[in-house]
């Protein structure tokens, strides 16, 4: 908690007073995580190359992606943790939950990546083991939110646009929170298949949740928009800043042509973080709007499997959906940027739902 140390020097120079403001700490968290990745990226890539390639799992593309190291989620996790520890209040319960979730899902993702690379196969962790790992952390998060005496967490679910329709779930919120985390984690995992696609989409959601967490932490703003006030959510804004910076820093190396992939180490973690951010700021259902890129990708897989098993025919050339467009002859960078554009539209539309209620 570097900011608390710096704030103590206010008596020597008034300028240190800025570190009491969430906005300032969020900016520093963003810059810290971004530059941590940019400055250590090359050395990390070289180190991972010894472990992670040749990666024959990607050889079907015939575009040298088999030589790109994976497990880049490790530097995303590291930058987020360091930045958060420096600029956020780690005594805040929401920050502790976000750190726990990040480490847990990154560990399962790393385990999955390591098995795939070690055995040079598409089969990593058994699907049952992976899903149980996601469900476990979802249940742990749900239980803490529900039973933590100091949080007094709101277990109601609010409908976008309709301010008078509220679903008080009570103890069943534990299972609802688990569903949100598991669904978002897997949706991002499925989307991670093109250079910059997943991390760019995560960036837009992180920006949006950073703004929303700041709004809901302020009694005046929350009251004006008639949305729940979340005490302590201001620190979540700082964490969102760290996520924004990590996304920017990783995109520096992951944009086309990618020098590193995040792997399941990153995608499972980032998806889970998005889900938990939605839970904390009480935007669980609007996550369907904001994360439409991820959920469209996930549903394309579901539709494809259902169609093939019931009719023996495929709807798409290949799933997730971005591969369908790739096989249609659309260049990969164009597919990625078009998905980013959709992500921006969905993020802006989500912000509009805060006012139109």
Secondary structure, 3 states (H helix, E strand, C coil): CHHHHHHHHHHCCHHHHHHHCHHHHHHHHHHHHHHHHHHHHHHHHHHHHHHHCCCHHHHHHCCCHHHCECCCHHHHHHHHHHHHHHHCCCCCHHHHHHHHHHHHHHHHHHHHHHHHHHHCCCCCCCHHHHHHHHHHHHHHHHHHHHHCCCCCCCCEEEECCEEEEEEECHHHHHHHHHHHHHHHHHHHHHHCCCCCHHHHHHHHHHHHHHHHHHHHCCHHHHHHHCCCCCCCCHHHHHHHHHHHHHHHHHHHHHCCCCCECCHHHHHHHHHHHHHHHHHHCCCCCCHHHHCHHHHHHHHHHHHHHHHHHHHCCCCCCCCCHHHHHHHCCCCHHHHHHHHHHHHHHHHHHHHHHHHCC
